[in-house]
């Protein structure tokens, strides 16, 4: 027992000794930590003094309240509210007690614009003047001004207010923004003047423009259909800027860094055009004395703030190795935070607007080592846009190569096979030119779940497209062709069957009068030499070829009017028609809530949201950015691998033998539109949704339950179960109806539970994901095979069954309701002409296109004419005269329209003579004439 006591005493002693050691260690660690903190705190004045000494010139900054809101791209519509101005800290390297701050312009200065919002200052190369933007009221326009740094010489440079009525979006005003001095004295800036509208938000599109120093000769140098950001001039004279674009990519993460010459030529992706993160790159500025670029990495759905970073373009165009994040050293692409507007001092130090220690944005400095100080703050208002007031080296002036009197430019591709890995020489036969259009006309505003303010597809394409034509690929892989200027163009390389080898999924422009050359498809610009350069090209001595129409023509790609007729002619008899639903696929044109039955079947996300299975379409929902953003391998999507394309190119039980070449080519071209539905910006006043569709579906679901169908099926009717166009062909009526020779009965129901995973028309598997998700969230879920066996379950012994009759009545009544308020793809639609943005009007043809006329069932005359890529944007005049060769005049004019049809509602009885003329501001075509007899309408 004594021994035990001694042992316990020894253990207790060792325990206390251990505690003492631990306490000493903890104390030592705490002392070390406190010493480190104290040492750091002691060093802070030295760090601050060293940093402030780098401010070797007066520091200009802006006082304004920070923008709030849901997007980085529409801040010019916001009112943060007003108040503030532009100021200069005269001696920032002096002790703080000696600092002197004076206003350059605010509500109190002799030369003032009042108490509005002052933004976007930019100092001239000699350091004596500055450009800035000003907005005077919440719903007002944004104008550009210039003033001396001394506060004298205020003058207005640009004012877009006269164009405010052109804005057909949901927000007000016209806005000139973000000016910067070019090397030759002109000004590059952003403007919403083209009045294009963002496809996913219906707000104005601000893109690059150039004007003279006095505000004259304002013209765009970009053709973007989405916004651009923060132009700055690089030492070599190029303009660097942020560019938002989503050609068959998601709308969320594609705000990457680009450059272009001041005339708009040589636009080139600099960084992150195929990266998911960072979502956006803003506020670009060159770092003095090196090739680095200072930027803000920001979120898309947030105010324009985030993390400050440097980009080294020499380290790659699509990887984080090119990024140094000042605020998150271990996460180079981190794009959140409250920092913005970096002004780099050297390769290690930057001054910017941030909120590390203040509630409101302040002027801060930091370096690569993590040292950070607050230079200047104001408890009542945010501080923004810091920059030093001193002369800067003037960049070299790049001469303007464009000829704005021309309507086309040319492209020379030395070898399309450069970048087409795995594609054998000889496979590429054609290069297609497609335009991603920009809408300037209003939207009917129908709510929809696909994140589109004008609905054109089921989360695939965001904008309508114009197919401009084809040019052949030469044996050596070269292509040399003309293309229309003023358009956002992209290219597709096709094989002999007009199936897709590669699609560009970004855009370029054909600068007027300029030939742009490139090495190949997805050329590797980091290579100094390539085999394409080494190989002689025969076409250099020739002239560029004009694009040839495709076998089916050119122009818009519209599913209801161009693709559905092909299914009706060749496919519907087996797929949804009299012979049933072969392969359970319905290709009939019955109208669904937003589209039609065949379209929903063809763009179904069978196994995963990522891919529209039957057309191998790329889902562009925001959440699927990791799928849509990266570069894609040749023959990896679209008609190259689409099951629909394979069926069309096969014998398909003899069904495809009757397809003509134009029909086959048109199907391939539609597949490679990435699944467009509405091909134009035309609409009706009723919008593009069917408000009565859900009620019809609900009534059918209730009647289905009464009929006992829910013992096998779910409680809700599928979107392709009822056909509002041809009610008798509805699947919900035919599947459980006994087969007979008189009706449409198919008797294909079986007495077993339907697997809920077997859905034909899943367009949004779990709803629209607005935030980026990992690809693991979209893991393919194989569709279970059709359950075999089971007894036929004939619910309706005949069409006289009361439940059958009740369902048919519901569908017929639904048909009557939707036809009373038709959308653009339905009979009786009265179209409102939509309008594409056109910087350069098409050339008017010498002869108007062929005019067709027929008397409709209401006694009116419907006139129709062709609309091709070369005539879209031209206005059509419709005239009616008393004689066959009447002279069109103001007295004979019936209508002027951008549409390709017109209805003369109340024509006189007898033979009527019509003339069609196409026109632009410049000239008119010769009329095309047609005559038609109008009979007397029968008495009601």
PAFIDO-842415 format. One record per residue (C-alpha): x, y, z. Coordinates in steps of 0.2 Angstrom, whole numbers, plus 5000, padded with zeros to 4 digits. Each point is the difference from the previous one (the first is absolute). Layout:
% PAFIDO-842415
XYZ
...
//
This chain:
% PAFIDO-842415
500050005000
501450125004
500849954984
498450044991
499950165009
501850044995
499649954982
498550115000
501050145007
501349974986
498650004987
499250165007
501750085000
500349954982
498350074996
500350165008
501750014992
499249974983
498750135004
501350125005
501049974983
498450014990
499650175009
501750064997
499849954981
498350084999
500750155008
501550004989
498949984985
498850135006
501550115003
500749964983
498350044992
499850165009
501850044996
499649974982
498550105000
500950145010
501449994987
498850014986
499150155008
501650085003
500549974982
498450074993
500550195001
501549954990
499049904987
498850144998
501450134998
500849894987
498449984991
499450185000
501750054994
499649914984
498650134997
501250114991
498650124992
498350075005
498749865003
498450024991
498449915006
498150014999
498850015014
498449914997
498949885008
500449824994
498849914988
498949875007
499049884990
499949824992
501250024985
501750074996
499450064983
498550125003
500850125013
499750154988
498149985003
500250015019
499950155011
501249975015
499350145005
500850164993
501350115009
501950015000
501250054986
501749994994
501550055012
501950015001
501149965015
501450124996
501449935010
499749815004
501849975005
500050135013
499649975018
498149985002
499850155010
500750114986
498849924987
499050124989
498549954990
499150104988
498549974988
500250004982
498250004997
498549975012
498450105004
501050145008
501350044987
499950154988
499949884985
498749875006
498749884993
499149995017
499749875012
499849844989
501149854998
501850034994
500949844994
501449934988
501350135001
501549984988
501550115000
500850064983
501749944995
500850175005
499150005017
499150164998
498249954995
498849875004
498549924993
498549955011
498249945000
498550095008
498249955003
498950135007
498449915005
499549825004
499149974983
501250114990
501349974987
501949995003
501150134991
501950024997
500950165005
501750065001
500850125012
501750065005
500849925015
500050185007
498150014999
499950114985
499549984982
498449895003
499349944984
498749874994
500749874988
498649894997
498149995004
498949854995
498450075007
499250034983
500149824997
499249955016
498349954992
500949874990
500249895016
498749874999
500649915016
499350005017
501150145007
500250184995
501250114992
501549994988
501750005006
501850054995
501349925012
501749965005
501050124988
501949994997
501250104990
500749924985
501850034994
499450114986
498950115010
498449924997
499049915013
499449825002
498549985011
498549895003
498250044994
498349925000
499650114985
499849844989
498549965011
500349825000
499349905015
500749875011
499249834996
499949955018
499550165008
499250124987
501250155005
501150104988
501649934993
501550125002
501349974987
501650084994
499950164990
501350134994
499750194997
501150154997
500650115014
498650124996
498749865001
499749994981
500149844989
499349895014
500049824993
500049825008
501649904998
499249845007
498549904995
499749915017
498249955004
500450015019
500950125010
501850055000
501050085015
501350135004
501150034985
501850055002
501450044988
501549885001
501850064997
500049934983
498450094995
498849865002
498450035009
499749875014
498349975007
498849885008
498949914988
498449915005
499449874987
499149845000
499949924983
499349835005
500850025017
499350045016
499550185004
500850015017
501849985000
500650064983
500750185004
501749974994
501550124995
500250054982
501050124989
499750094984
500850134989
499150175002
499249974983
499249845006
501149894990
501049855008
498849975014
500949865010
499649915016
501450045013
499549905015
498649895007
498849984985
499849825004
500150005019
498649995012
500950095014
500350155002
498250044994
500550174994
501550114997
499850185002
501050165002
501549954990
501650115000
501849974994
501349985013
501450134997
501649934993
499549824997
498749894991
498849975015
498250065001
499150065016
498249955001
498649975011
499349825001
498150015003
498449905001
498750034987
498550015011
500750135012
500650185001
501650034989
501249965014
501049855005
501949965001
501550094993
501249904989
501350014987
500049904984
501549944991
499449964983
501749924995
499549855012
498549954990
498250054995
499049885010
500849955016
500350075018
501949994998
499850174991
499150085016
500850075015
498650055013
500650135012
498649965013
499949814998
501749934997
499549825001
498450034989
500650094984
498350004992
499050065015
498850134994
499150065016
500350155011
499850185001
501550064990
500050094983
500850124988
501849965002
501350124995
501749914999
501650095006
501249864995
500049814999
499949995019
498950145006
498250064996
498950145006
498149964999
498350035008
499649875014
499249975016
501349905011
499850115015
498650124996
498149994998
500050104984
501249984986
501750085003
501650034990
501249865005
501749944995
500749825001
501549904994
500449834995
500749965018
498250035007
500450175007
498450114999
499650185006
498550114999
500650164992
498450115000
498349975006
498450105003
498749945013
498550084990
500449944982
501049884990
501650044992
500449924983
501150014984
501750055007
501450054988
501550115000
500050164991
501650004990
500549984982
500149834993
500949934984
498850024985
499849834992
500349984982
498650054988
499349854990
499450074983
498249974995
499949874987
498249994997
499050074986
498350055007
499350034982
500149814998
498749875005
501149855001
501649945007
501049844996
500749855010
501549904995
500249845009
501749924996
499549825005
498449955009
500849845006
501250105012
499149965016
498849874994
500949865009
499549824993
499350074984
500749924985
500550114985
498650004987
498649995013
499650185001
499050064985
499150155004
500150155012
498450085005
499750185006
498750035013
499550165009
499550025018
498750144999
499750145012
498250055004
499550185000
498149985000
498949975015
499649845009
498349945003
500649975018
499249835003
500849925015
500849834997
501249885009
501450014988
500950165005
499650094983
499150164998
499549954983
499849824999
500949914986
500549835007
499949885014
501650065009
501149974984
500250154989
499750185007
499850104984
499349974983
501349964986
500250054982
500849874989
501050104987
500649864989
501449884996
501750014992
501049844995
501649955009
501449984988
501049844999
501450085010
498850055014
500050184995
498450114999
499950184993
498350095000
499050165002
498850025014
498850145005
500750145011
499150065016
499549825006
500549895014
500649854989
500649825005
500549864989
499749814999
501049884991
499049864991
500349844991
499349944984
498349965007
499950185008
500249925017
501050105013
501849975003
500350155011
499150165005
500850165006
498950055014
500750175001
499850144988
501050124989
499650144988
500450024981
500850185002
499450094984
501450014987
501249895010
500649824998
500349915016
501149855000
500249855012
501049845001
498549895002
498749945012
500450035018
501750064995
501449995012
500550185001
501549965012
500949914986
501250104991
499949894984
498849874994
499949884985
498650124993
501250144999
501349894991
498949934987
499750104985
498150054997
499450024982
498650125004
501150145005
500050064982
498249994998
498550105005
498949955015
498449904996
498250065003
499049895012
498849884991
498349975007
499849825007
499049884990
498450055010
500450194999
500650125013
499350115014
499249965016
499949835008
498249985006
499449835006
498150014999
500050074982
501549914993
500349845009
498349945006
499450004981
501349874997
499449895014
498250024994
500549954983
501149855003
499949955019
498450035009
499049864992
501049885010
500650125014
498350075007
498949984985
498849864994
501249865002
500450045018
501550055010
501549904993
501449995013
498850095011
500650164991
498750134996
500550124986
498350094998
499950195002
498750015014
500450165010
500749985017
500150145013
501550084992
500549894985
499249854991
499949815003
501449954987
501250145006
499849945018
500349824996
501650054989
500850115014
499649885014
501349995013
499849815000
501449955012
500850165006
499650195000
501750024991
499549944983
498450014989
500249824996
499249974983
500950164992
501649995011
499650185005
501050095013
499050055015
500450185004
499150025016
501150115012
500249855012
500849894986
501450124997
501449875003
499249914985
499750144988
501550125003
501549894995
500649984983
499349844992
500849874990
499649984981
498549894997
499450005018
498350084999
498650054988
499749914983
501749915001
499449895014
498150035001
498949855000
498850104989
501350034988
500549824999
498249954997
499850134986
501649944991
499549825002
498649914990
498950005016
498849874994
499950084983
499350165008
501450124996
500249954982
498750134995
501050145008
500750124988
501750075001
499450175006
498949925013
501449895006
501250155001
498750115009
499849875013
501949995003
500150195000
498650015013
500849875011
501650115000
499150165004
500049915017
498249985001
499150164995
498150015001
499550184996
501150054986
499550184999
499750145012
498250024993
498649975013
498250035003
499250115014
499649845009
501849955003
500849834998
499149915014
498349925000
499150065016
498749874998
501149854998
500249975019
498150005002
499849874986
501349895008
499250025017
498349954994
500749854990
501049945015
498450005011
499049914986
501449874999
499949975018
498149974998
500349884986
501249905011
501650034990
500950065016
500249825006
501449984987
500450184996
500550155011
498750135004
500550134988
499950004981
501650014990
500350154988
499949894985
498449905005
498850124992
500050084983
499250174999
500250014981
499249834996
499049945016
499649834993
501849964999
500450035018
501049865008
498950015016
498549954989
500849874988
501149905012
498649935010
498749994986
499649834992
500849984983
498750004985
500050054982
498950155003
500950105013
501750045007
500149875013
501749925004
499749895015
501850025006
499650025019
500649865011
499449955017
501650045010
500750165008
500850124989
501850045006
500150185004
501750014993
499449974983
499550174994
500150064982
500050195002
501250055014
500650174996
500550065017
500349855011
500150095017
499550174994
501150144994
501750005009
500550195001
501649965010
501549894993
499949825006
501449874999
499849874986
499649875013
498450095003
499549944982
500649825001
499149914986
498549895006
499849864987
498249994995
499349835005
499449894986
498249984995
499249875011
499549864990
498549895002
498450045009
498249984993
499450144988
498950125011
498650074989
499250145010
498950064986
499149864991
499550124987
500050194996
498350015008
500749965017
499550155012
501750035006
500750004982
498750124995
500350115016
501850014996
499850044982
498850145004
501350075012
501350004987
498850074987
499550145011
501850035004
500450014982
498650134998
500750115014
501850004994
499550044982
499150155007
501750075006
501249924988
501950025001
501150024985
500149814995
498149985000
498650034987
499350175001
501550085007
500150194997
501950035000
500950145008
501650024990
501649985010
501650084995
501849955000
501350135003
500850054983
501550115001
500249994981
498449994990
500049854987
500150054982
498350014991
499849874987
499750074982
498349905000
498949965014
499749825005
498649904993
498350055006
498749875004
498150045002
498549905006
498350045007
499849935017
498449935008
499550175007
500050084983
501750105002
501549984989
501549935008
501650054992
501749915003
501850024994
501649925003
501250075014
501849954998
501650055009
500350144987
498250085003
499849995019
500050175006
499350084984
498250085001
498749934988
498750124993
498449914994
499050104987
498249964992
499550084984
498650004987
501049954985
501349854998
501550124997
499550145011
501350125007
500349985018
499850165010
499450075017
498249984994
500249814996
501049965016
499149885011
501449965013
501850015004
500749855010
501549905006
499049844999
500049894985
498150004998
498550125001
498149975000
499050124990
498549985011
498650084990
500550004982
498750064986
499149864991
500749954983
501849994993
501250085012
501850054995
501450015013
501850054999
501449975013
501550115001
501549985012
500950165006
501350075011
500550185003
501149994985
498849934986
498649894995
499849854990
499049974985
498349945004
499449824999
498249994995
498649885002
498150004997
498649905008
498149994998
499050045016
498249935000
498650085009
499949945017
498449895004
498750085011
500349955018
//
